[in-house]
Amino acid sequence: MEEALDEKNPLLERVRFLSIFASNLDEYYMVRIPAVNKSILVDSMTPGTESRTYSEMQKIYAELPMMLEQMENCWMNILIPELKKQNINVLQYSELGEYQIEYVNKYFKKNIFPQLTPLAYDSSHPFPYITNQSVNFAIILSDTAYGKVFVRLKIPSNIKRLIQVPSKEDLKSGKVEDNMTSGKSGKFNFVWIDEVIIANLDLVFPGQVIQEAHAFRMTRDGDLGLDADGDFNLMKSIEKKSGAKYFGSPLRLEINDGMSDFVLKILLENLKLRSAQVEALASPVGLVSISEICDIDRPDLKYPPFTPKKKEYLTISKKGNIFSKIKKKDVLVYRPYDSFESMIDFVQAAASDPDVIAIKMTLYRVDKKSRIIQSLKDAADSGKQVIVLIELKARFDEENNVARAKELEHSNIHVIYGVPDLKTHAKICMVLRQENDEIVPYVHMSTGNYNATTAKIYTDFEYFTADPDVGQDAVDFFNSLTGYSNQREYRKLLVAPRLMREEFVGKIRREIENHKIHGNGYMLFKLNSLVDPECIAELYKASMAGVKIDLQVRGICCLRPQIEGYSDNIHVTSIVGRFLEHTRAYYFYNNGDEELYLGSADLMQRNLDRRVEILFPVNADYLRKIKDVILDKHLSDNVKLRVGKPDGSFEKVVPLPSDELLDSQFWMTEHQDLWE
């Protein structure tokens, strides 16, 4: 929200940030609110605890209206007027000229009308299912035979919410654009499809009197209940529970503020919702759709183009194969400043190299047109052993991962559907290569997913290594995934859920002991979320012992910094900017024998106890570059940095007039050579 309101950001990026805010709010309802609701149910069975969690839910519902009001104000009173100044007009249907009304009505008849399916609700028709986050209309018809009739009309998911409408000049010139360009007029005009449909309901219901028509949108519980449900056939369970076949409990109803009590009562009764779960909006429901505007051809209103740097050292076409180069030295990739192409080349090289005998990897989230998937299929076609663990329980990617699993199986690839009762969140790919009389493991590990789409906007570290200890750890790790190996001890990797917390806590305590002796204790963690009570307690103890601690937490942080006598030595910051900070890096000074671990795990109970995770060390050269060049630069940011306060709130840093401005993300785009 702050980024959407920040006038220093390009205008269309502000629109995108507001869309992200709306999307995050949807996810908050689908993921966080159900968790609190379940806590209330658990607490209700324990005398004396009922009111505590219930009061937390009351606080949530008190906070949400203020956030919604801020969202609406940002869109309607700030961004729309600013867009208008730039000849980008988001119009109401009533604001359209006659020529534009004729255009959108023709568009409706040709592209929308054939797809619409009205569903009546009466004594012979059950109330229709309302799918998660779909935009619908509640329509009241005045029928001569039956009186008032309720009809649900759904906007098909393949239809854009905002229709581009030509200006009068463009219509006169005979050139009508509908491809996000402005035509000769230089103007971009849009109208909500919701209003176009309502204006043309007489075509959907000929001969009927339309008394009311109101848009609404519902958010459902997004938890499929798969983590510990004991389903024996996980694939069938997910196919049954995900997507349109699964209907989680309704949690929120967004409506337009003009909806009558009569219509609202019908919705509440049939959706089993309370009035407290209703959000009446002056803006269109589902503001996440405003991101559609960001596709228009106005580069002057977007971030400057940025091209990730390709690691030429690992390019297939260069002299010498990728594996000999990795054997010579470890390679660090820092996305999105470095290109994801290095990882794609790594798998492609493994697929085509005659000396490679096997590829094993984990997939949590993967892009829909993944070249990695194609390379794995090519490897299997050439007779190599290919084993892939696809995590079917990756939230909101269940259907995509089921499709990927079937695709790989059809290519004679051995597919594993995760580990019972655990999510496999680790990001690792191992290539086994026959070299002379031995098999050499080459390992790629990452803090982020093997997803070419998110690799362009998420910051993540990747690491290629032929370190023999890491290679043997990778062999043991995959054996624990594919069979019933009870591997507990690893040479260099920290692996959850078995020993990661124990080893992590041990390193914090070691820092305390070192500080007692040498007075130089220091830790720097950069992560997405800090929630785990035991790790937080150990960090408090370290602070009270005098250890200096920097925590950069992008998302949820349950630790309270700067409390006198308790967390004086802990500083918490957060960066929200152009790229989503997704890296996990854990640095321990260790009296000069420094350690830096990267990986997939945040400090949360779910990561440490209920997921398969990996943290991996980097060599001394990269430790210095990551710590001194990247992490320290993030801590010095004074443009996108927020500082955590003792009450749990965050405040954006305000630089002094004399300070040199530092946007650490922008700085990274111009200094990729510094971590080579």
KOLTORDREN-772598 format. One record per residue (C-alpha): x, y, z. Coordinates in pm, whole numbers, padded with zeros to 5 digits, always signed. Layout:
<sites>
XYZ...
</sites>
This chain:
<sites>
+00000+00000+00000+00282+00242+00082+00440+00174-00256+00107+00236-00430+00082+00571-00253+00444+00669-00317+00452+00941-00584+00818+00865-00652+00719+00534-00810+00614+00526-01178+00237+00558-01206+00160+00219-01363+00385+00052-01106+00174+00215-00836-00132+00059-00998+00046-00277-00995+00135-00237-00626-00229-00171-00540-00328-00482-00734-00070-00679-00536-00216-00538-00214-00562-00664-00321-00417-01003-00414-00234-01030-00081-00556-00946+00098-00728-01232-00088-00453-01468+00024-00477-01336+00379-00842-01441+00383-00771-01777+00222-00474-01871+00440-00442-01664+00760-00804-01617+00863-00879-01993+00841-00575-02056+01063-00712-01817+01328-01059-01971+01297-00912-02316+01357-00724-02183+01660-01054-02055+01799-01204-02402+01761-00907-02561+01935-00911-02302+02214-01283-02349+02266-01202-02699+02391-00951-02567+02647-01109-02383+02940-00974-02034+02995-00836-01978+02644-01154-01919+02442-01159-01541+02468-00790-01487+02382-00797-01611+02023-01150-01481+01964-01035-01136+02066-00752-01162+01812-01010-01231+01542-01208-00928+01656-00893-00716+01616-00849-00849+01263-01205-00759+01167-01162-00414+01321-00843-00351+01121-00968-00473+00783-01225-00196+00718-00953+00067+00757-00734-00115+00507-01024-00147+00262-01103+00222+00296-00740+00303+00224-00744+00074-00080-01058+00234-00222-00931+00585-00158-00601+00506-00326-00775+00376-00638-01068+00611-00675-00931+00939-00541-00560+00914-00616-00471+00674-00895-00770+00727-01126-00720+01108-01135-00345+01059-01189-00412+00814-01472-00651+01064-01630-00375+01326-01638-00177+01078-01847-00464+01018-02093-00549+00685-01930-00918+00691-01851-01102+00431-01644-01457+00526-01733-01797+00436-01603-02046+00311-01859-02248+00629-01808-01943+00836-01911-01911+00671-02252-02008+00860-02566-02272+00719-02799-02007+00588-03038-01828+00413-02750-02152+00263-02617-02218+00123-02963-01866-00021-02973-01879-00193-02630-02230-00326-02691-02110-00487-03014-01813-00624-02823-02052-00767-02563-02271-00939-02824-01973-01091-03002-01739-01186-02719-01928-01195-02389-02292-01283-02447-02232-01634-02591-02038-01734-02279-02290-01621-02017-02496-01882-01833-02764-01745-01601-02859-01982-01316-03192-01932-01140-03252-02003-00772-03602-02115-00675-03790-02414-00538-03679-02634-00829-03328-02492-00877-03070-02515-00597-02855-02217-00513-02559-02230-00753-02205-02295-00638-02002-01976-00616-01640-02046-00705-01355-01883-00519-01274-01524-00627-01511-01534-00924-01704-01215-01005-02079-01270-01017-02403-01077-01046-02700-01119-00817-02998-01033-01036-03361-00994-00935-03616-01040-01213-03982-00945-01190-04149-01240-01359-04521-01219-01441-04577-01582-01344-04338-01633-01051-04293-01287-00902-03943-01201-00781-03681-01443-00913-03314-01456-00809-03059-01534-01082-02682-01571-01054-02472-01469-01355-02098-01536-01351-01831-01350-01548-01627-01624-01719-01269-01638-01590-01119-01602-01939-01268-01254-01985-01071-00944-01891-01242-00719-01640-01136-00398-01816-01230-00351-02183-01025-00110-02390-01255+00140-02560-01146+00346-02865-01159+00724-02864-01375+00912-03112-01070+01009-03320-00969+00644-03357-01317+00541-03466-01326+00818-03727-00988+00714-03863-01119+00361-03908-00837+00220-03693-00963+00059-03375-00698-00084-03145-00762-00339-02876-00405-00440-02805-00302-00197-02531-00181+00070-02774-00336+00415-02784-00419+00461-03151-00390+00803-03313-00567+00979-03027-00291+00903-02778-00559+00804-02526-00623+00479-02342-00986+00432-02239-01118+00144-02031-01457+00045-01896-01535-00231-01647-01693-00536-01810-01921-00553-01504-02098-00235-01613-02118-00344-01976-02288-00669-01876-02537-00492-01652-02618-00247-01933-02694-00540-02166-02893-00765-01933-03201-00713-02148-03032-00934-02407-02967-01204-02148-03324-01186-02010-03549-01080-02300-03904-00999-02197-03819-00977-01828-03816-00675-01600-03479-00642-01427-03535-00494-01082-03182-00519-00944-02837-00629-01057-02536-00620-00826-02182-00753-00856-02042-00970-00579-01729-01175-00520-01660-01439-00259-01335-01561-00103-01315-01916+00024-01084-02105+00257-00779-02194+00045-00657-02478+00266-00722-02810+00094-00655-02998+00417-00383-03213+00264-00089-03174+00499-00199-03429+00754-00523-03578+00629-00382-03925+00585-00490-03952+00221-00330-04265+00080-00359-04163-00284-00238-03805-00276-00278-03745-00650-00647-03842-00651-00710-03648-00332-00568-03327-00477-00748-03371-00808-01069-03404-00609-01010-03113-00376-00840-02850-00593-00975-02605-00847-01339-02594-00946-01405-02936-00789-01329-02813-00439-01527-02558-00244-01366-02438+00076-01575-02266+00337-01688-01911+00245-01497-01647+00441-01565-01310+00280-01828-01154+00056-01745-00841-00143-02046-00649-00269-02117-00311-00423-02250-00073-00161-02580-00028-00347-02696-00387-00294-03039-00408-00130-03100-00587+00198-03329-00829+00013-03050-00951-00216-02789-00951+00058-03008-01169+00278-03037-01429+00001-02659-01440-00037-02586-01457+00335-02838-01733+00400-02718-01952+00114-02347-01890+00158-02368-01936+00536-02201-01603+00606-02249-01344+00879-02293-00973+00817-01949-00913+00972-01798-01104+00679-01943-00865+00420-01742-00585+00261-01955-00321+00090-01737-00136-00162-01783+00180-00364-01516+00056-00603-01558-00252-00825-01519-00584-00643-01192-00766-00701-00954-00473-00749-00676-00721-00819-00790-00690-01184-00658-00335-01217-00319-00487-01303-00460-00540-01654-00401-00169-01719-00029-00214-01662+00007-00390-01998-00052-00070-02195+00224+00071-02413+00344+00350-02183+00706+00268-02089+00742+00619-01947+00503+00520-01667+00687+00198-01576+01019+00101-01425+01311+00141-01666+01374-00179-01865+01619-00411-01695+01802-00706-01853+01937-00971-01616+02302-01053-01669+02380-01392-01820+02660-01586-01651+02886-01623-01954+03107-01858-01757+02827-02116-01760+02701-02061-02114+02672-02387-02309+02812-02242-02630+03141-02133-02474+03451-02352-02489+03450-02620-02224+03140-02784-02079+02942-02651-01786+03046-02936-01558+03420-02883-01598+03367-02517-01509+03162-02596-01198+03425-02850-01097+03687-02578-01126+03497-02334-00902+03160-02284-00736+02927-02037-00910+02683-01794-00746+02378-01656-00926+02174-01372-00773+01837-01342-00939+01682-01136-01092+02001-00934-01138+02160-01248-01283+01966-01452-01536+01780-01777-01464+01918-01900-01798+02221-02047-01619+02000-02299-01441+01813-02381-01762+02147-02433-01942+02264-02658-01657+01970-02896-01701+01987-02878-02081+02359-02962-02069+02287-03256-01839+02019-03383-02077+02252-03379-02378+02584-03478-02215+02658-03847-02293+02856-03880-01968+02560-03778-01749+02385-04088-01618+02119-03939-01389+01933-03622-01296+01744-03587-00969+01557-03273-00865+01276-03129-00658+01003-02910-00807+00779-02698-00585+00651-02430-00823+00733-02434-01193+00628-02210-01482+00365-02351-01717+00592-02349-02024+00900-02470-01843+01208-02547-02050+01340-02739-01752+01051-02982-01784+01131-03028-02153+01499-03092-02075+01406-03356-01818+01190-03528-02080+01477-03509-02330+01709-03666-02073+01469-03955-02016+01431-04004-02393+01809-04039-02422+01811-04319-02165+01924-04126-01858+01775-04197-01517+01550-03903-01424+01384-03876-01084+01168-03577-00995+00992-03500-00670+00693-03278-00745+00529-03130-00439+00159-03169-00511+00069-02975-00195+00228-02645-00307-00050-02404-00209-00246-02260-00506-00026-02457-00751-00185-02795-00681-00354-02832-01020-00051-02716-01218+00173-02959-01030-00066-03250-01087-00056-03174-01460+00325-03156-01453+00350-03485-01266+00136-03663-01524+00332-03507-01810+00660-03633-01666+00523-03978-01590+00411-04011-01952+00774-03949-02050+00896-04246-01843+01030-04023-01566+01008-04156-01213+00790-03907-01024+00758-03890-00647+00462-03704-00499+00627-03566-00189+00691-03721+00151+00401-03842+00371+00284-03576+00619+00549-03326+00499+00583-03068+00224+00907-03084+00028+01005-02720-00004+01380-02772-00067+01516-02651-00402+01788-02886-00524+01898-03047-00850+02172-03312-00866+02341-03432-01184+02544-03753-01168+02823-03771-01426+03052-04062-01509+03408-03935-01511+03684-04193-01563+03629-04453-01292+03403-04252-01062+03059-04090-01054+03076-03719-00972+02771-03533-00832+02713-03177-00952+02464-02992-00734+02249-02685-00786+02070-02539-00483+01853-02232-00455+01657-02014-00217+01375-01992-00475+01171-02203-00712+01267-02341-01051+01026-02098-01211+01135-01877-01501+00843-01638-01448+00898-01555-01081+01275-01555-01141+01227-01217-01312+01070-01048-01008+01183-01247-00699+01529-01203-00551+01694-01541-00493+02038-01695-00462+02143-01997-00668+02459-02196-00609+02636-02447-00834+02898-02670-00676+03093-02993-00724+03204-02997-00359+03236-03372-00278+03082-03335+00069+02781-03145-00065+02753-03401-00345+02744-03692-00101+02493-03502+00113+02276-03459-00197+02297-03833-00269+02188-03910+00088+01916-03645+00073+01755-03787-00241+01775-04138-00098+01578-04013+00202+01313-03872-00035+01279-04166-00272+01301-04447-00019+01279-04499+00351+01634-04391+00432+01640-04247+00782+01934-04018+00713+02003-03784+01005+02366-03678+00979+02485-03459+00691+02834-03331+00623+02758-02972+00523+02386-02932+00461+02134-02837+00729+01821-03041+00661+01473-03010+00806+01269-03146+00968+01525-03368+01137+01805-03152+01275+01785-02805+01124+01636-02632+01429+01872-02810+01667+02176-02713+01460+02049-02359+01405+01987-02302+01774+02333-02445+01841+02490-02182+01616+02305-01902+01797+02426-02035+02133+02779-02064+01996+02763-01693+01906+02662-01616+02265+02957-01813+02403+03198-01650+02159+03071-01308+02263+03123-01383+02630+03489-01459+02554+03574-01220+02270+03300-00953+02278+03246-00966+01900+02924-01163+01860+02726-01075+01549+02453-01238+01338+02276-01118+01024+01968-01299+00895+01771-01211+00583+01448-01407+00545+01081-01397+00452+00926-01474+00789+01039-01503+01151+00779-01690+01354+00935-01989+01529+00907-01936+01910+01221-02132+01999+01443-01946+01752+01297-01613+01865+01364-01700+02229+01727-01784+02148+01768-01454+01962+01636-01267+02267+01889-01451+02484+02167-01357+02241+02062-00992+02254+02059-00991+02633+02408-01143+02623+02526-00849+02411+02534-01012+02066+02456-00763+01787+02183-00892+01555+02049-00757+01224+01730-00917+01098+01586-00823+00760+01241-00979+00739+01025-00915+00435+00699-01052+00574+00578-01170+00914+00806-01094+01209+00692-01205+01555+01009-01083+01725+00988-00739+01890+01314-00543+01858+01460-00259+02062+01289-00343+02392+01509-00211+02672+01689-00483+02862+01552-00751+02634+01612-00690+02263+01822-00372+02268+02079-00531+02038+01833-00653+01775+01751-00436+01474+01470-00544+01240+01428-00400+00892+01229-00485+00580+01256-00395+00212+00953-00365-00015+01026-00245-00367+01036-00332-00735+01143-00692-00667+01007-00928-00404+01280-01003-00150+01272-01384-00136+01627-01475-00033+01708-01657+00288+02060-01595+00415+02192-01668+00764+02530-01521+00863+02723-01602+01183+03046-01412+01265+03169-01702+01482+03473-01514+01615+03608-01461+01264+03550-01818+01141+03246-01689+00956+02960-01901+00824+02688-01813+00575+02400-02044+00492+02152-01995+00207+01843-02199+00134+01471-02250+00123+01385-02235+00494+01238-01946+00689+01241-01958+01069+00884-02084+01107+00740-02393+01273+00607-02515+00938+00953-02492+00775+01145-02648+01062+00891-02914+01169+00657-02990+00879+00864-02936+00566+01163-03089+00397+01410-02799+00370+01777-02742+00294+02021-02473+00405+02360-02488+00236+02694-02316+00310+02884-02104+00058+03261-02091+00022+03473-01813+00172+03495-01602-00145+03120-01588-00193+03060-01542+00179+03251-01215+00164+03070-01098-00149+02722-01187-00023+02782-01041+00323+02981-00727+00235+02836-00639-00106+02475-00758-00099+02348-00796+00258+02526-00490+00397+02400-00281+00104+02044-00390+00185+02092-00278+00543+02214+00063+00421+01906+00124+00201+01732+00454+00280+01471+00457+00001+01279+00128+00034+01380+00028+00386+01131-00002+00672+01242-00023+01036+01071-00249+01288+00949-00086+01612+00903-00240+01959+00523-00249+01912+00555-00466+01599+00485-00185+01351+00719-00076+01072+00812+00277+00969+00962+00376+00638+01308+00531+00667+01313+00904+00597+01662+01010+00478+01810+01342+00584+01850+01610+00316+02226+01560+00337+02205+01181+00288+02291+01022-00044+01989+00821-00153+02037+00446-00182+01774+00217-00333+01954-00114-00280+01754-00297-00547+01830-00033-00808+02195-00038-00696+02208-00414-00758+02091-00368-01118+02401-00158-01186+02664-00357-00996+02622-00723-01098+02998-00764-01147+03067-00717-00777+02956-01068-00676+03112-01258-00970
</sites>
